[in-house]
Each structure stands twice: as C-alpha cells, then as structure tokens.
Amino acid sequence: MAPLPNDPTNAQNPDYDVENGDVLLGRELSQAIKKYRRFQHALGSALETPLSLCDWWIVPTEEGMELVIHCSSSNVRTHLMRSIFTIATRMNRRFGSSTIRILGEQYSFEANTLQVIHYYRGMDGWGKEEV
C-alpha cells in the first residue's frame, strides 16, 4: 500500500521533516508495543506456556488485528483450542473484532473473535465471561 502524499511520515512529501517523522513513527511503535504487551499480559499465565512453545505474532489488518499462532505440536494446539474462548474475549477487549489463526503442519483454524464468542455463548454453561 502506497503512503498518502500528505502523510507526515512519507519521505517523498516535500514538507517531510525527518526529525518529526522519526518522532511520529517512534510514538506509533511505542503504542503498538504497549498494546502487544498488554495483550500478552491479559492472556495470563495459563496461556503463557503454550504460546512460548509456538511462534506467534499480532498483525494489524484493515479489519482490525490478527493473531497468528504457528505450532507444530498437536498437543499444544489442542490446549490452545480449549482456550480459544479466552483468547477471543481478551483479543476482542483489546482490539475489537479481530481474527485468530492457529496453524499447524496438517491443521489450521481461523475465526473472527466475535464468531468464537457467539458460538460459546450459545452453548450451555459456556461463555459467561464478559466481552
């Protein structure tokens, strides 16, 4: 995606100021890091261990955020799938409607956080945690 011509971070903009552009980019990076750390903390210790055994990242998209988890261990993927409601509700709180993708060698899962939340709320006894 090409930068907007009047974007203050666009070096091709004749009004671009390197120092101010760097400051602006630095602030955006700092905000992104803070959101990432808050999200990681919000997942809690129950998911810290399984996520430490996988590669995972959060990607901003046009629709919101996307959590991608790549894990080759089927046991760890199973643990993550059992925790999918918790992951979805906490992502939804932090970023709004988002996407969760869990990838493996022969298995993949992709859903919107709201789809997961509505699915579990429709099941008896599930999904009592507030969004």
C-alpha positions, 0 to 999 in steps of 0.5 A: 500500500502506497503512503498518502502524499500528505502523510507526515511520515512519507519521505517523498512529501516535500514538507517531510521533516525527518526529525518529526517523522522519526518522532511520529513513527517512534510514538506509533511503535511505542503504542503498538508495543504497549498494546502487544504487551498488554495483550500478552499480559491479559492472556495470563499465565495459563496461556503463557506456556503454550504460546512460548512453545509456538511462534506467534505474532499480532498483525494489524489488518484493515479489519482490525488485528490478527493473531497468528499462532504457528505450532507444530505440536498437536498437543499444544494446539489442542490446549490452545483450542480449549482456550480459544474462548479466552483468547477471543474475549481478551483479543476482542477487549483489546482490539475489537473484532479481530481474527485468530489463526492457529496453524499447524503442519496438517491443521489450521483454524481461523475465526473472527473473535466475535464468531468464537464468542457467539458460538460459546455463548450459545452453548450451555454453561459456556461463555459467561465471561464478559466481552 
